[in-house]
Amino acid sequence: MKPPSPEHWRGVLKPDSIPTPTPEPHQQTEEWFERWFRNPLYLKLYAHRDRTEAEHCVELILRAVASGPRPAPRHALDLACGPGRHSITLSRHGLRVTAVDLSPTLLGHALAAAANEGVEDHIRFLRSDMRHISFHQEFDLAVQLFTSFGYFDSPADDFLVLERVRAALRPGGHYALDLLNEQHLRASLMNTSTKWVDDLEVVERRQIVDDRVEKIITIHTGTEQMEFHESVRLYSPEAIALMLADAGLVPVQWFGDYHGSAFHPQHSARMLVIARAE
Ligand SMILES: C[S@@+](CC[C@H](N)C(=O)[O-])C[C@H]1O[C@@H](n2cnc3c(N)ncnc32)[C@H](O)[C@@H]1O
């Protein structure tokens, strides 16, 4: 990894001129992430993002943080927990988990899955916008996995999330942030693709607009057509490293997939960074 260059972060946002985050924007108009993740079709389309993948990812993170001098983590925050696949896996590894998400639909699935596996007493589920969490040094580990970062219009809101995560961690605790790898995505983006998911025809149109990847998902049910939008800000490794550091989170390890391959800017599909709270 190259050391982070201040220019990259400055290109995104000047740390000394961070604008005030927009107050409760989701109360004014519905954001794409509220509408899409509330719809049960999200789980159908992303069914391949399953428990097996979550197990690899959690095992990698636990191995990575165990290589440091600190005792094994006991209490984890799963931010943007979705249907709970990482929360449940973390609890199976003996951690207490606080799982936060905005989507009532996905939280409902997470709660049902935890109950089904008999781990519901070890996981506290909370509905909140990630910008509004207010934990204070409760956790030794925070995870934010599978592209759950970069959703907001303003990078100031992304930065606010990092600050909230830093406040939630005990000093020396770890944060695992799992993002798309910008460079690889830009080089490999497929503009349009069509697939069948059971009886649904799904057309996905993607483009990169400035520093965001925009996806329009059109779902044909046979009788109906629905359209959803995804929009994610892409961060270079240098920019995210600097943004993390500005929030008091020092990057210590980088992986390029959930099996522990080293991060490679051109070839890695994922950018999983582990940072330590100062
Ligand atoms: C791509 S999914 C990933 C879910 C989960 N981490 C996983 O790997 O299965 C993104 C998640 O972020 C949640 N989310 C989106 N915006 C959020 C916000 N502002 N605050 C909290 N959660 C949010 C969604 O509801 C969804 O569960």
The ligand as an SDF file (V2000), in Angstrom:
LIG
                    3D

 27 29  0  0  0  0  0  0  0  0999 V2000
  -25.7410   -3.9070    0.7410 C   0  0  0  0  0  0  0  0  0  0  0  0
  -26.6440   -4.0990    2.2220 S   0  0  0  0  0  0  0  0  0  0  0  0
  -25.5120   -4.9790    3.2420 C   0  0  0  0  0  0  0  0  0  0  0  0
  -26.1800   -5.6430    4.4280 C   0  0  0  0  0  0  0  0  0  0  0  0
  -25.2650   -6.5260    5.2770 C   0  0  0  0  0  0  0  0  0  0  0  0
  -24.1180   -5.8140    5.8040 N   0  0  0  0  0  0  0  0  0  0  0  0
  -24.8400   -7.7410    4.5110 C   0  0  0  0  0  0  0  0  0  0  0  0
  -23.6550   -7.8690    4.1890 O   0  0  0  0  0  0  0  0  0  0  0  0
  -25.6950   -8.5790    4.2150 O   0  0  0  0  0  0  0  0  0  0  0  0
  -26.6280   -2.4700    2.8880 C   0  0  0  0  0  0  0  0  0  0  0  0
  -27.3740   -2.3090    4.1980 C   0  0  0  0  0  0  0  0  0  0  0  0
  -27.2470   -0.9540    4.6550 O   0  0  0  0  0  0  0  0  0  0  0  0
  -28.4570   -0.5860    5.2650 C   0  0  0  0  0  0  0  0  0  0  0  0
  -28.5380    0.8720    5.2670 N   0  0  0  0  0  0  0  0  0  0  0  0
  -28.6520    1.6660    4.1890 C   0  0  0  0  0  0  0  0  0  0  0  0
  -28.6450    2.9400    4.5520 N   0  0  0  0  0  0  0  0  0  0  0  0
  -28.5310    2.9640    5.8960 C   0  0  0  0  0  0  0  0  0  0  0  0
  -28.4620    4.0080    6.8420 C   0  0  0  0  0  0  0  0  0  0  0  0
  -28.5150    5.2760    6.4660 N   0  0  0  0  0  0  0  0  0  0  0  0
  -28.3270    3.6830    8.1420 N   0  0  0  0  0  0  0  0  0  0  0  0
  -28.2780    2.3670    8.5290 C   0  0  0  0  0  0  0  0  0  0  0  0
  -28.3400    1.3400    7.6650 N   0  0  0  0  0  0  0  0  0  0  0  0
  -28.4640    1.6380    6.3550 C   0  0  0  0  0  0  0  0  0  0  0  0
  -29.5010   -1.2270    4.3910 C   0  0  0  0  0  0  0  0  0  0  0  0
  -30.7620   -1.2600    4.9950 O   0  0  0  0  0  0  0  0  0  0  0  0
  -28.8660   -2.5790    4.1310 C   0  0  0  0  0  0  0  0  0  0  0  0
  -29.2180   -3.4910    5.1200 O   0  0  0  0  0  0  0  0  0  0  0  0
  1  2  1  0
  2  3  1  0
  2 10  1  0
  3  4  1  0
  4  5  1  0
  5  6  1  0
  5  7  1  0
  7  8  2  0
  7  9  1  0
 10 11  1  0
 11 12  1  0
 11 26  1  0
 12 13  1  0
 13 14  1  0
 13 24  1  0
 14 15  1  0
 14 23  1  0
 15 16  2  0
 16 17  1  0
 17 18  1  0
 17 23  2  0
 18 19  1  0
 18 20  2  0
 20 21  1  0
 21 22  2  0
 22 23  1  0
 24 25  1  0
 24 26  1  0
 26 27  1  0
M  CHG  2   2   1   9  -1
M  END
$$$$
